[in-house]
Amino acid sequence: MLVTRIRTSLEYEIFSASEFFLNMLVSKKSQLILEEHLGVDYIDSNGSMTPVYFQKNIDAMGGRFVSFPAQAGTINVDYTVSVVTNNARRLSEAAIYPIGRLPKKTIPCLRPSRYCESDVLSAQVQALFCAQGDGIVLVESIIDWIQANIQYEVGCSDSTTSAADVFEKRKGVCRDFAHLAITFCRALNIPARFCVGYVYFEEPPQDFHAIFEVYLGGRWIKFDPTRLAPPDNLVVIARGNDAKDTPFATIFGNIKPIRMRINIEQEDPYSDLHLKAGDEQAAIIGR
């Protein structure tokens, strides 16, 4: 069992009437929320602060997001949550199911998607890997290849970067690593999906983190191709076929992100594990 306490603070400068959709709330699927608070405040040109009315929504995969309108001025968003997740010992073996045995709900996770062109990279993947034997061993060999061949480089990609781009350029960040791993798995007929959330890691500074899940042995299993943190420590925000389904922020209007600060503390009450990331590790947009 892992107890995670999270505080996320966001600040935006708004130049015209805008609509915000923020995918930052912890999912209630297979996670126990102990305490949660969300506040959105508007600051006008005179410095006066007023609360903003917002709505909480749920997407098709169980992800929760907040939406609200805002006028010209400044918006501050403050989200705190304490959540319990299960980080029990992982399976050492899990079989790859034949296509005919897969649950129908996993089939979309075998198809190419916007950022995971498994059809485009199929020949290269088949040449690199052989989908035989234990599934966990095969997925770990995919991660080993990514670790050996793809450089983690902050700022080297953007919202248009796909797995095929990462395969060619040989560098990326967490979402790119996840997209490439998902693409490899799908090309080997292993259902795989994108997963984003909060987790403690020492470097780089705290940010929203992307990993992936594969369907093996009759269950979804988390893997982190960056190996920045134990995958089961991730507190899930949302899941989808790729990052297209789990955008952190969708904003319609003329705005400028000013600040994003994420503080994470994780501890296992039944062990000596106690990890904390404080304000000194805050990620500042535009720095």
SEGULUM-684864 format. One record per atom (N, C-alpha, C): residue in three letters; x, y, z. Coordinates in steps of 0.2 Angstrom, whole numbers, padded with zeros to 4 digits, always signed. Layout:
<nulos>
ALAXYZ ...
</nulos>
This chain:
<nulos>
MET+0004-0006+0000 MET+0000+0000+0000 MET+0004+0006+0000 LEU+0003+0011-0004 LEU+0006+0017-0005 LEU+0002+0023-0003 VAL+0003+0028+0001 VAL+0000+0034+0002 VAL+0003+0040-0001 THR+0000+0043-0006 THR+0003+0049-0009 THR-0001+0055-0008 ARG+0003+0060-0006 ARG+0000+0067-0005 ARG+0003+0071-0010 ILE-0002+0075-0014 ILE+0000+0079-0020 ILE-0003+0086-0019 ARG+0001+0091-0021 ARG-0002+0097-0022 ARG+0001+0100-0029 THR-0004+0102-0033 THR-0003+0105-0039 THR-0005+0112-0040 SER-0001+0117-0041 SER-0003+0124-0042 SER-0001+0126-0049 LEU-0006+0129-0052 LEU-0006+0132-0059 LEU-0007+0139-0059 GLU-0004+0143-0064 GLU-0006+0150-0065 GLU-0006+0152-0072 TYR-0011+0155-0074 TYR-0011+0157-0081 TYR-0013+0164-0082 GLU-0010+0168-0087 GLU-0012+0174-0088 GLU-0017+0174-0094 ILE-0023+0177-0094 ILE-0028+0177-0099 ILE-0029+0183-0102 PHE-0029+0183-0109 PHE-0029+0190-0113 PHE-0036+0191-0116 SER-0040+0186-0116 SER-0047+0186-0119 SER-0051+0180-0116 ALA-0058+0181-0116 ALA-0062+0176-0114 ALA-0060+0169-0116 SER-0059+0164-0111 SER-0057+0158-0113 SER-0061+0152-0109 GLU-0060+0146-0112 GLU-0063+0140-0109 GLU-0057+0135-0107 PHE-0057+0133-0101 PHE-0052+0128-0098 PHE-0055+0121-0097 PHE-0051+0116-0099 PHE-0052+0109-0098 PHE-0046+0106-0095 LEU-0045+0105-0089 LEU-0039+0103-0086 LEU-0039+0096-0083 ASN-0035+0091-0086 ASN-0035+0084-0084 ASN-0030+0083-0079 MET-0032+0085-0073 MET-0027+0085-0067 MET-0030+0081-0061 LEU-0036+0079-0061 LEU-0039+0076-0055 LEU-0037+0069-0055 VAL-0036+0066-0049 VAL-0034+0059-0048 VAL-0040+0055-0050 SER-0039+0049-0054 SER-0044+0045-0055 SER-0046+0041-0049 LYS-0053+0039-0049 LYS-0056+0035-0043 LYS-0056+0028-0045 LYS-0054+0026-0051 LYS-0054+0019-0053 LYS-0048+0015-0050 SER-0049+0011-0045 SER-0044+0006-0042 SER-0039+0011-0038 GLN-0042+0016-0036 GLN-0038+0021-0031 GLN-0043+0024-0026 LEU-0040+0024-0020 LEU-0044+0027-0014 LEU-0042+0034-0012 ILE-0047+0039-0014 ILE-0045+0046-0012 ILE-0047+0047-0005 LEU-0042+0049+0000 LEU-0044+0050+0007 LEU-0046+0057+0008 GLU-0043+0062+0004 GLU-0045+0069+0005 GLU-0044+0072-0002 GLU-0048+0077-0004 GLU-0047+0081-0010 GLU-0050+0088-0010 HIS-0046+0093-0012 HIS-0048+0099-0013 HIS-0046+0103-0019 LEU-0050+0106-0022 LEU-0049+0110-0028 LEU-0051+0117-0028 GLY-0047+0122-0029 GLY-0049+0129-0029 GLY-0047+0132-0035 VAL-0051+0136-0038 VAL-0049+0140-0044 VAL-0051+0147-0043 ASP-0046+0152-0043 ASP-0047+0159-0041 ASP-0046+0163-0047 TYR-0050+0169-0048 TYR-0048+0173-0053 TYR-0046+0180-0050 ILE-0041+0183-0053 ILE-0038+0189-0051 ILE-0038+0194-0056 ASP-0042+0200-0055 ASP-0043+0205-0060 ASP-0037+0210-0061 SER-0037+0215-0065 SER-0032+0219-0066 SER-0031+0224-0060 ASN-0035+0224-0055 ASN-0035+0228-0049 ASN-0032+0224-0043 GLY-0031+0217-0045 GLY-0028+0213-0039 GLY-0034+0209-0035 SER-0040+0211-0037 SER-0045+0208-0033 SER-0046+0200-0035 MET-0047+0196-0030 MET-0048+0189-0031 MET-0055+0186-0029 THR-0058+0182-0034 THR-0064+0180-0033 THR-0064+0172-0035 PRO-0068+0168-0032 PRO-0068+0161-0034 PRO-0071+0160-0040 VAL-0069+0155-0044 VAL-0072+0153-0051 VAL-0076+0147-0050 TYR-0082+0147-0053 TYR-0086+0141-0053 TYR-0084+0136-0058 PHE-0083+0130-0056 PHE-0080+0125-0060 PHE-0084+0118-0060 GLN-0084+0114-0065 GLN-0087+0108-0065 GLN-0082+0102-0065 LYS-0084+0097-0062 LYS-0080+0091-0062 LYS-0083+0086-0067 ASN-0079+0083-0072 ASN-0082+0078-0077 ASN-0078+0072-0077 ILE-0081+0067-0080 ILE-0078+0060-0081 ILE-0078+0058-0088 ASP-0072+0056-0090 ASP-0072+0054-0097 ASP-0073+0046-0098 ALA-0073+0043-0104 ALA-0075+0037-0105 ALA-0071+0031-0102 MET-0065+0033-0100 MET-0060+0028-0097 MET-0060+0029-0090 GLY-0064+0033-0087 GLY-0064+0034-0080 GLY-0060+0040-0077 GLY-0057+0044-0082 GLY-0053+0050-0080 GLY-0057+0055-0078 ARG-0055+0059-0073 ARG-0059+0065-0071 ARG-0055+0072-0073 PHE-0059+0076-0075 PHE-0056+0083-0077 PHE-0061+0088-0075 VAL-0058+0094-0074 VAL-0061+0100-0072 VAL-0062+0105-0078 SER-0068+0109-0078 SER-0069+0113-0084 SER-0072+0120-0081 PHE-0070+0125-0084 PHE-0072+0132-0082 PHE-0071+0137-0087 PRO-0075+0143-0087 PRO-0073+0148-0091 PRO-0069+0154-0087 ALA-0066+0158-0091 ALA-0062+0163-0088 ALA-0062+0169-0092 GLN-0062+0175-0089 GLN-0061+0181-0093 GLN-0054+0184-0092 ALA-0052+0189-0096 ALA-0045+0192-0096 ALA-0043+0194-0089 GLY-0037+0192-0087 GLY-0035+0193-0080 GLY-0030+0187-0079 THR-0030+0185-0072 THR-0025+0179-0070 THR-0030+0174-0067 ILE-0028+0167-0068 ILE-0031+0162-0065 ILE-0026+0158-0061 ASN-0028+0156-0055 ASN-0024+0152-0051 ASN-0028+0146-0049 VAL-0025+0140-0050 VAL-0028+0133-0049 VAL-0024+0130-0044 ASP-0027+0128-0038 ASP-0024+0124-0033 ASP-0027+0118-0031 TYR-0024+0112-0032 TYR-0027+0105-0031 TYR-0023+0101-0026 THR-0026+0099-0021 THR-0023+0095-0016 THR-0027+0088-0015 VAL-0023+0083-0014 VAL-0026+0076-0014 VAL-0022+0071-0010 SER-0025+0067-0006 SER-0021+0061-0003 SER-0025+0055-0006 VAL-0021+0050-0008 VAL-0024+0044-0011 VAL-0020+0038-0009 VAL-0023+0033-0009 VAL-0020+0026-0007 VAL-0020+0022-0014 THR-0015+0019-0015 THR-0014+0015-0021 THR-0011+0008-0019 ASN-0012+0003-0023 ASN-0009-0004-0021 ASN-0002-0005-0025 ASN+0003-0005-0022 ASN+0010-0006-0025 ASN+0013-0013-0023 ALA+0008-0018-0022 ALA+0010-0024-0020 ALA+0016-0027-0025 ARG+0019-0032-0023 ARG+0024-0035-0027 ARG+0021-0037-0034 ARG+0025-0036-0039 ARG+0023-0037-0046 ARG+0024-0044-0048 LEU+0020-0046-0053 LEU+0021-0053-0056 LEU+0027-0054-0059 SER+0030-0060-0059 SER+0037-0061-0062 SER+0035-0064-0069 GLU+0029-0067-0070 GLU+0028-0070-0076 GLU+0020-0068-0078 ALA+0019-0068-0084 ALA+0012-0066-0087 ALA+0012-0068-0094 ALA+0007-0072-0096 ALA+0007-0074-0103 ALA+0004-0069-0108 ILE+0007-0070-0114 ILE+0004-0066-0120 ILE-0002-0070-0122 TYR-0008-0067-0122 TYR-0014-0070-0124 TYR-0015-0071-0132 PRO-0017-0076-0135 PRO-0018-0076-0142 PRO-0024-0071-0143 ILE-0024-0069-0149 ILE-0029-0063-0151 ILE-0036-0066-0149 GLY-0038-0072-0151 GLY-0044-0075-0150 GLY-0047-0075-0142 ARG-0042-0075-0138 ARG-0043-0075-0131 ARG-0044-0069-0127 LEU-0042-0063-0131 LEU-0042-0057-0128 LEU-0049-0054-0127 PRO-0050-0051-0121 PRO-0057-0047-0120 PRO-0058-0042-0126 LYS-0064-0042-0128 LYS-0065-0037-0134 LYS-0063-0030-0132 LYS-0064-0028-0126 LYS-0062-0021-0124 LYS-0055-0019-0125 THR-0050-0024-0126 THR-0043-0023-0127 THR-0042-0022-0134 ILE-0046-0024-0138 ILE-0044-0024-0146 ILE-0042-0017-0148 PRO-0046-0011-0146 PRO-0043-0005-0148 PRO-0036-0003-0146 CYS-0034-0007-0141 CYS-0027-0006-0139 CYS-0022-0010-0143 LEU-0024-0013-0148 LEU-0020-0016-0153 LEU-0019-0012-0159 ARG-0023-0007-0160 ARG-0023-0004-0166 ARG-0019+0002-0167 PRO-0016+0004-0172 PRO-0012+0011-0173 PRO-0017+0016-0170 SER-0013+0022-0168 SER-0017+0028-0165 SER-0013+0034-0167 ARG-0015+0040-0166 ARG-0012+0046-0168 ARG-0005+0046-0167 TYR-0002+0044-0161 TYR+0005+0045-0159 TYR+0008+0038-0159 CYS+0005+0033-0160 CYS+0008+0026-0160 CYS+0006+0022-0166 GLU+0011+0023-0171 GLU+0010+0021-0178 GLU+0013+0014-0179 SER+0009+0009-0175 SER+0012+0002-0175 SER+0012-0001-0182 ASP+0008+0001-0187 ASP+0008-0001-0193 ASP+0014+0001-0197 VAL+0016+0008-0196 VAL+0021+0010-0199 VAL+0028+0007-0197 LEU+0028+0006-0191 LEU+0035+0003-0188 LEU+0035-0005-0187 SER+0029-0008-0190 SER+0029-0015-0189 SER+0035-0019-0191 ALA+0037-0018-0197 ALA+0043-0022-0200 ALA+0049-0021-0196 GLN+0050-0015-0194 GLN+0056-0014-0189 GLN+0056-0017-0183 VAL+0050-0017-0180 VAL+0049-0020-0173 VAL+0049-0028-0174 GLN+0046-0031-0179 GLN+0047-0038-0180 GLN+0054-0040-0181 ALA+0058-0036-0184 ALA+0065-0037-0185 ALA+0069-0037-0178 LEU+0067-0033-0174 LEU+0070-0032-0168 LEU+0068-0037-0162 PHE+0062-0039-0162 PHE+0059-0043-0157 PHE+0056-0049-0160 CYS+0055-0054-0156 CYS+0051-0060-0157 CYS+0046-0061-0152 ALA+0040-0061-0153 ALA+0034-0061-0148 ALA+0033-0069-0146 GLN+0038-0071-0143 GLN+0037-0078-0140 GLN+0039-0078-0133 GLY+0037-0083-0129 GLY+0039-0084-0122 GLY+0035-0079-0118 ASP+0037-0078-0112 ASP+0034-0075-0106 ASP+0033-0067-0108 GLY+0027-0065-0107 GLY+0026-0058-0109 GLY+0030-0052-0106 ILE+0030-0053-0099 ILE+0034-0048-0095 ILE+0041-0048-0098 VAL+0044-0054-0099 VAL+0051-0054-0102 VAL+0052-0050-0108 LEU+0047-0051-0113 LEU+0047-0047-0119 LEU+0046-0040-0118 VAL+0041-0038-0114 VAL+0040-0031-0113 VAL+0046-0027-0110 GLU+0050-0031-0105 GLU+0056-0028-0102 GLU+0061-0028-0107 SER+0061-0032-0112 SER+0067-0032-0117 SER+0065-0026-0122 ILE+0059-0024-0123 ILE+0057-0018-0127 ILE+0060-0012-0123 ILE+0059-0012-0116 ILE+0061-0006-0112 ILE+0069-0006-0112 ASP+0072-0012-0112 ASP+0079-0012-0112 ASP+0082-0009-0119 TRP+0078-0010-0124 TRP+0080-0007-0131 TRP+0079+0000-0131 ILE+0074+0003-0128 ILE+0072+0010-0128 ILE+0078+0013-0123 GLN+0079+0010-0118 GLN+0084+0013-0113 GLN+0091+0014-0117 ALA+0093+0009-0121 ALA+0099+0008-0124 ALA+0100+0013-0130 ASN+0094+0014-0133 ASN+0094+0018-0140 ASN+0091+0025-0140 ILE+0087+0026-0135 ILE+0083+0033-0135 ILE+0086+0037-0129 GLN+0088+0043-0131 GLN+0090+0048-0126 GLN+0084+0052-0123 TYR+0084+0052-0116 TYR+0079+0056-0113 TYR+0082+0063-0113 GLU+0078+0068-0116 GLU+0081+0075-0117 GLU+0075+0079-0116 VAL+0074+0083-0111 VAL+0069+0088-0110 VAL+0069+0093-0115 GLY+0063+0095-0118 GLY+0062+0100-0123 GLY+0064+0098-0130 CYS+0065+0092-0131 CYS+0067+0089-0138 CYS+0061+0088-0143 SER+0055+0087-0139 SER+0049+0086-0143 SER+0043+0090-0142 ASP+0038+0090-0145 ASP+0032+0094-0144 ASP+0026+0090-0145 SER+0020+0093-0145 SER+0014+0090-0145 SER+0012+0086-0151 THR+0016+0087-0157 THR+0015+0084-0163 THR+0020+0078-0164 THR+0025+0077-0159 THR+0030+0071-0160 THR+0026+0064-0159 SER+0027+0060-0163 SER+0024+0053-0163 SER+0030+0048-0162 ALA+0028+0042-0161 ALA+0033+0036-0160 ALA+0037+0036-0166 ALA+0035+0036-0172 ALA+0039+0036-0178 ALA+0044+0041-0178 ASP+0043+0047-0175 ASP+0047+0053-0175 ASP+0053+0051-0170 VAL+0051+0048-0164 VAL+0056+0046-0159 VAL+0060+0041-0161 PHE+0057+0036-0165 PHE+0061+0030-0167 PHE+0067+0033-0172 GLU+0065+0038-0176 GLU+0070+0041-0181 GLU+0075+0046-0177 LYS+0073+0050-0173 LYS+0077+0055-0170 LYS+0081+0052-0164 ARG+0078+0047-0161 ARG+0082+0043-0155 ARG+0082+0047-0149 LYS+0077+0052-0148 LYS+0077+0055-0141 LYS+0070+0057-0140 GLY+0068+0059-0134 GLY+0062+0061-0132 GLY+0061+0062-0124 VAL+0055+0063-0122 VAL+0053+0063-0115 VAL+0048+0058-0113 CYS+0046+0058-0107 CYS+0042+0052-0104 CYS+0036+0050-0109 ARG+0032+0055-0112 ARG+0027+0053-0116 ARG+0029+0050-0122 ASP+0035+0052-0125 ASP+0038+0049-0131 ASP+0040+0042-0130 PHE+0043+0041-0124 PHE+0046+0034-0122 PHE+0039+0030-0122 ALA+0034+0032-0119 ALA+0028+0028-0118 ALA+0025+0026-0125 HIS+0025+0031-0129 HIS+0022+0030-0136 HIS+0026+0025-0140 LEU+0032+0025-0139 LEU+0037+0021-0143 LEU+0036+0014-0140 ALA+0035+0013-0134 ALA+0034+0006-0131 ALA+0028+0003-0132 ILE+0022+0008-0132 ILE+0016+0006-0134 ILE+0016+0003-0142 THR+0019+0007-0146 THR+0019+0005-0153 THR+0023-0001-0154 PHE+0028-0003-0150 PHE+0032-0009-0151 PHE+0027-0015-0149 CYS+0024-0014-0143 CYS+0019-0019-0140 CYS+0014-0021-0145 ARG+0010-0016-0148 ARG+0005-0017-0153 ARG+0007-0020-0159 ALA+0013-0018-0161 ALA+0016-0022-0167 ALA+0017-0029-0166 LEU+0018-0031-0159 LEU+0019-0038-0158 LEU+0013-0041-0155 ASN+0007-0038-0156 ASN+0000-0041-0154 ASN-0001-0041-0147 ILE+0002-0036-0143 ILE+0001-0036-0136 ILE-0003-0029-0135 PRO-0009-0030-0132 PRO-0013-0024-0131 PRO-0009-0019-0126 ALA-0009-0013-0128 ALA-0005-0008-0124 ALA-0009-0001-0124 ARG-0009+0003-0118 ARG-0012+0009-0118 ARG-0008+0014-0114 PHE-0009+0020-0115 PHE-0006+0026-0112 PHE-0009+0027-0105 CYS-0004+0029-0101 CYS-0006+0031-0094 CYS-0003+0037-0091 VAL-0006+0042-0088 VAL-0003+0048-0086 VAL-0005+0049-0079 GLY+0000+0052-0075 GLY-0002+0053-0068 GLY+0003+0057-0064 TYR+0003+0056-0057 TYR+0008+0059-0053 TYR+0013+0053-0050 VAL+0019+0055-0049 VAL+0024+0050-0046 VAL+0030+0054-0044 TYR+0033+0052-0038 TYR+0039+0055-0036 TYR+0045+0052-0040 PHE+0049+0057-0042 PHE+0056+0055-0045 PHE+0061+0060-0043 GLU+0067+0059-0043 GLU+0072+0064-0041 GLU+0074+0068-0047 GLU+0074+0066-0053 GLU+0076+0070-0059 GLU+0072+0068-0065 PRO+0070+0072-0069 PRO+0070+0079-0069 PRO+0065+0082-0064 PRO+0064+0088-0063 PRO+0059+0091-0058 PRO+0052+0088-0059 GLN+0048+0088-0054 GLN+0042+0085-0054 GLN+0037+0088-0059 ASP+0034+0084-0062 ASP+0029+0085-0068 ASP+0024+0080-0069 PHE+0019+0081-0073 PHE+0015+0075-0074 PHE+0019+0070-0078 HIS+0018+0064-0076 HIS+0022+0058-0079 HIS+0018+0053-0083 ALA+0021+0051-0089 ALA+0018+0046-0093 ALA+0021+0040-0093 ILE+0017+0034-0092 ILE+0020+0027-0093 ILE+0015+0024-0098 PHE+0015+0017-0097 PHE+0011+0013-0101 PHE+0009+0007-0098 GLU+0003+0004-0100 GLU+0001-0002-0097 GLU+0000-0007-0103 VAL+0001-0014-0101 VAL+0000-0019-0106 VAL-0005-0024-0103 TYR-0008-0028-0108 TYR-0013-0033-0105 TYR-0009-0040-0106 LEU-0008-0042-0100 LEU-0004-0049-0100 LEU-0007-0053-0094 GLY-0008-0060-0096 GLY-0010-0064-0091 GLY-0017-0062-0088 GLY-0021-0059-0092 GLY-0028-0058-0089 GLY-0028-0051-0085 ARG-0023-0047-0085 ARG-0024-0041-0082 ARG-0019-0035-0085 TRP-0021-0029-0083 TRP-0017-0024-0085 TRP-0011-0023-0081 ILE-0005-0022-0083 ILE+0001-0021-0079 ILE+0005-0015-0081 LYS+0007-0011-0077 LYS+0011-0005-0078 LYS+0018-0006-0079 PHE+0021-0002-0084 PHE+0028-0002-0085 PHE+0030+0006-0086 ASP+0036+0007-0084 ASP+0039+0014-0085 ASP+0045+0014-0090 PRO+0044+0015-0096 PRO+0050+0015-0100 PRO+0056+0019-0099 THR+0054+0025-0095 THR+0060+0029-0093 THR+0064+0027-0087 ARG+0061+0022-0083 ARG+0063+0019-0077 ARG+0065+0025-0072 LEU+0061+0030-0072 LEU+0062+0035-0067 LEU+0059+0034-0060 ALA+0054+0029-0060 ALA+0051+0028-0054 ALA+0048+0021-0055 PRO+0047+0017-0049 PRO+0043+0011-0050 PRO+0036+0012-0053 PRO+0034+0008-0058 PRO+0028+0010-0061 PRO+0022+0010-0057 ASP+0022+0005-0052 ASP+0016+0004-0048 ASP+0015+0010-0043 ASN+0020+0014-0042 ASN+0020+0020-0038 ASN+0016+0026-0041 LEU+0014+0025-0048 LEU+0011+0031-0051 LEU+0003+0031-0049 VAL+0001+0037-0047 VAL-0006+0039-0045 VAL-0009+0041-0052 VAL-0014+0037-0054 VAL-0016+0038-0061 VAL-0021+0044-0061 ILE-0020+0048-0067 ILE-0025+0053-0068 ILE-0030+0050-0074 ALA-0027+0048-0079 ALA-0031+0046-0085 ALA-0027+0041-0089 ARG-0031+0037-0093 ARG-0029+0032-0098 ARG-0032+0033-0104 GLY-0028+0031-0110 GLY-0031+0031-0116 GLY-0027+0028-0121 ASN-0028+0028-0128 ASN-0024+0025-0133 ASN-0018+0028-0134 ASP-0017+0035-0133 ASP-0011+0038-0133 ASP-0012+0045-0130 ALA-0008+0050-0130 ALA-0008+0056-0127 ALA-0014+0060-0130 LYS-0017+0059-0135 LYS-0022+0062-0138 LYS-0028+0061-0134 ASP-0029+0056-0130 ASP-0035+0055-0126 ASP-0034+0057-0119 THR-0028+0059-0117 THR-0026+0061-0110 THR-0023+0068-0110 PRO-0025+0073-0113 PRO-0021+0080-0113 PRO-0021+0083-0106 PHE-0016+0085-0104 PHE-0016+0089-0097 PHE-0020+0095-0097 ALA-0020+0099-0103 ALA-0024+0105-0103 ALA-0026+0106-0110 THR-0033+0107-0111 THR-0036+0109-0117 THR-0039+0116-0116 ILE-0036+0121-0119 ILE-0038+0128-0118 ILE-0040+0132-0124 PHE-0046+0134-0124 PHE-0048+0138-0130 PHE-0048+0145-0128 GLY-0044+0149-0131 GLY-0043+0156-0130 GLY-0036+0159-0130 ASN-0035+0165-0129 ASN-0028+0168-0129 ASN-0025+0168-0122 ILE-0021+0163-0120 ILE-0018+0163-0113 ILE-0011+0162-0114 LYS-0008+0163-0108 LYS-0001+0162-0107 LYS+0001+0158-0101 PRO+0003+0152-0101 PRO+0005+0148-0095 PRO+0011+0152-0091 ILE+0010+0153-0085 ILE+0015+0157-0081 ILE+0019+0152-0076 ARG+0015+0147-0073 ARG+0018+0143-0068 ARG+0015+0137-0067 MET+0019+0131-0066 MET+0016+0125-0064 MET+0021+0122-0058 ARG+0018+0121-0053 ARG+0021+0118-0047 ARG+0018+0112-0044 ILE+0022+0107-0044 ILE+0019+0100-0042 ILE+0024+0098-0036 ASN+0020+0096-0030 ASN+0024+0094-0024 ASN+0021+0087-0023 ILE+0025+0082-0022 ILE+0023+0075-0021 ILE+0027+0072-0015 GLU+0023+0069-0011 GLU+0026+0065-0005 GLU+0022+0058-0005 GLN+0027+0053-0005 GLN+0024+0046-0005 GLN+0027+0042+0000 GLU+0023+0038+0004 GLU+0026+0034+0009 GLU+0022+0027+0009 ASP+0025+0022+0011 ASP+0022+0016+0013 ASP+0022+0015+0020 PRO+0016+0015+0023 PRO+0015+0015+0031 PRO+0018+0008+0033 TYR+0019+0003+0029 TYR+0021-0003+0032 TYR+0029-0005+0030 SER+0032+0001+0028 SER+0039+0000+0026 SER+0043+0006+0028 ASP+0049+0007+0026 ASP+0053+0013+0027 ASP+0053+0017+0021 LEU+0049+0016+0016 LEU+0049+0020+0011 LEU+0045+0027+0012 HIS+0049+0032+0011 HIS+0046+0039+0012 HIS+0050+0044+0007 LEU+0046+0046+0002 LEU+0049+0050-0003 LEU+0046+0057-0003 LYS+0049+0062-0004 LYS+0046+0069-0004 LYS+0049+0073-0009 ALA+0045+0077-0013 ALA+0048+0082-0018 ALA+0045+0088-0016 GLY+0049+0093-0014 GLY+0047+0100-0011 GLY+0047+0105-0017 ASP+0046+0111-0014 ASP+0045+0117-0019 ASP+0051+0118-0023 GLU+0057+0116-0020 GLU+0063+0117-0024 GLU+0063+0113-0030 GLN+0059+0108-0031 GLN+0059+0104-0037 GLN+0053+0106-0042 ALA+0050+0112-0040 ALA+0044+0114-0044 ALA+0046+0115-0052 ALA+0042+0113-0056 ALA+0043+0115-0063 ALA+0039+0121-0065 ILE+0043+0126-0068 ILE+0041+0132-0069 ILE+0040+0133-0077 ILE+0034+0134-0079 ILE+0033+0134-0087 ILE+0037+0140-0090 GLY+0041+0139-0095 GLY+0044+0144-0099 GLY+0051+0145-0096 ARG+0053+0141-0091 ARG+0060+0143-0088 ARG+0065+0140-0093 
</nulos>
